[in-house]
Amino acid sequence: MSEFINLFLDTLKEIWQTSGFYALFQGDGWKSIVMLLISFVFMYLAIAKQFEPLLLLPIAFGMFLTNLPIINIEDAMYHPELFDYVYEYAADGSVIDHYIDYGRVLKEGGLLDILYLGVKLGIYPPIIFLGIGTMTDFAPLIANPRSFLLGAAAQGGIFFTFIGAAVLGFTAAEAGSIAIIGGADGPTAIYVSTKLLSGGDFKISTGTIALAAYTYMALVPVIQPPIMKALTTKKERAIKMATLRSVSKTEKLIFPVAVTLIVALIVPSAAPLVGMLMLGNILKESGVCSRLVDTAQNALMNIITIFLGVSVGATTKADKILNLEFAKVIALGVVAFALGTACGLLLGKLMCKLSGGKINPLIGSAGVSAVPMAARVSQKVGAQTDPTNFLLMHAMGPNVAGVIGSAVAAGVLLSVIG
């Protein structure tokens, strides 16, 4: 009888010691608890406050899954060590090649490792851009080409923040990954950080960048208005702009081809993002691919959004989040976004003066890539000054220009740093 009791007690002990509950009380188990609580907060914000729920909720649940406490590492769903570079050395000790052993990932990886391959190989973000292209109307930009300048100016926050991050001690790759947050484009931020934060011992991760990027995208209506009001006068905010001209179908068809050609020739690194964006747009504007457009807008976009969010959330391991560097990323992220907004506004003010007061500078703040949220904020702030002022369509020009601009800025960073 005593042997049976001892066996029973040993079995219970083994079950306890191999459980996640036991892991919570070992070493850095407290970090897992903190990360789980953070994931719950993000779930709340996504569901209750609707802060970018389509991506924030999958990211939050991915964070939840990857930080579940475990004892046996082989039971984990995500193994960051599988994505470390394998180095080959010459006889003199110099590195002659390095690569990720994707065969090992497929053989030994868990569910989230397999899903993360779509991020690591740069597949998910361009497909997201394909879906965005099928939902984007470039007519306001074509009707007012000067909007390109505002979209370009708003990317200034990226490059100013890059310098600031470098001054604070981040490497070039880390600084570039942080700076791209200023574009207010989640897929682009993920794409750039995945490319740059590979093959090294970095203080931040793609998950860190994604969390900051989507947090500030969700907070566009909170962050932008004070900056807009501080940099413009009441008279400027009340300016009514002339109705935009109508754009022909021919112009809409030529536009995506021309933009892809020009961008690919000038900044080849931006071609995957811009090319897929424009592919989606020409499918939409052609009027002969309704089934493809429907698939890209709905089924494909939704599937990739889930995979992207969950796999990016999986990279938010406690040791990459609970540190001083994450706080710096959050601080630099809001600086990048604020500077991007300010740069767009300041160019808008200059264009207002050069045009004799015909351009409302508020549309410059829409030059960041948060479509269509930033354009709506421009409309809202303008309407607060004059309820009869309708700036939405004028702001959409810089807003969609910002999508192209952020992709080009990403290409520049990858070309210079990568």
C-alpha positions, 0 to 999 in steps of 0.5 A: 500500500505504501508503495502505491502511495509513493508511486502516486505521490511521485506521479503527482510531483512529476506532473506538477514539475512539468506543468506551466504552473510550476514554471511560473515560480522558477527563475524568470517565471515572473516575466511570463506573468507580466507578458501574459498580463500585457497580452490581456491588456492588448486584447482588451484594447482591441476588443473594448476600445477597437484599437486596430483590432484586426491586427492587434487582437491576433498580435495579442493572442500570439503574445499570449501563446508564446509567453505561456510558461513551459518546462520542456522547450520542445513543447514551445510553439515558437523557438527563436533560436531556430532562426539564428544564422548558421555561420560558415568559416574559412580556414583563417576564421573569417565568415564566408557564408551565413544562412538560416537553416529553414530545413531545421525550422520545418523539421523541429519548429512548432506551429508559430515557427512555421507561421513565422516563416511567412514573416521571415521570408518577407511574404506576408507584408507584400500580400497585405499591400496587395489587399490594400491596393485593391481597396485604395483609390488613387484618384485624389492623388492623381487629381492633385499631384502636389499631394506627393510632396506632402506624402514625401514630407511626412516621411521626414519623421523616419529619417530624423528618428533614425539619427536620434536612435543612432545617437541613443546607442542603437545600431544602424539596423535597430535605428532603421527598424525603430525609425520606420514606425514614423511611417505609421504603416504596420506591414512596412514596419514589420517588413523592414524590421524583419529584414534588418533584425536578422543574423545578430544579437539585437536588443529589440525584435520585430515584435517590439517594432510591431507593437509600437507601430500598431499602438501609434496607428491606433492612437492617430486620433489622439496624437495628431490633433494637438500637433495640428492645432499647435502648428496652424492658425485658426485662419489656416484651418478654415481654408476651403479648397477647390473641388478636385477634378475628375480623373479618367479611367485611363489615368487610373490605369497608367498610374500604378504601372508608372509608379511601379516602374519609377520606384523599381528603377530608383529604389529597387528594394521598395519594389516588393511592397510598391509592386504588390500595392500597385498590382492590387490597384490595377486589378481594381481599376481594370474592372475585369478582375472582380473575382481576384479583387474580391479574393484579395480584399476579403479571403486572402487579406483576412487569412494573411492578417491572422497569420501575420498578427499571430506570428509577429506576436509570437516574437514578443518573448519576455526577454525582448520586451521587459527591458529598457530598450523597449521603453526607448522604442516606445518613446522614439516611436511617438517621436517619429510619428509626431515628427512625421505629422509635423513635417507634413504640416510644415510643408502644407503651411509653405504650400499654403503661402505659395498658393496664395492661401488656396491649400489648407495645411491640415491635409499635410498631416495626412501624409503619414501612411495610416489610411484612411484614419489620418485623412479623417483626422484632417477632416475632423480638425478642419470641421471643428474650425468650420463645420462646412469645411470638407477636407476629406477627399483633399486629405486622401491625396497625401494619405495614399501618397504616404503609403507609397512614401513609406514603402519608398522610405523602407526601400531606402533604409534597406538599401543603405543599411541592409 
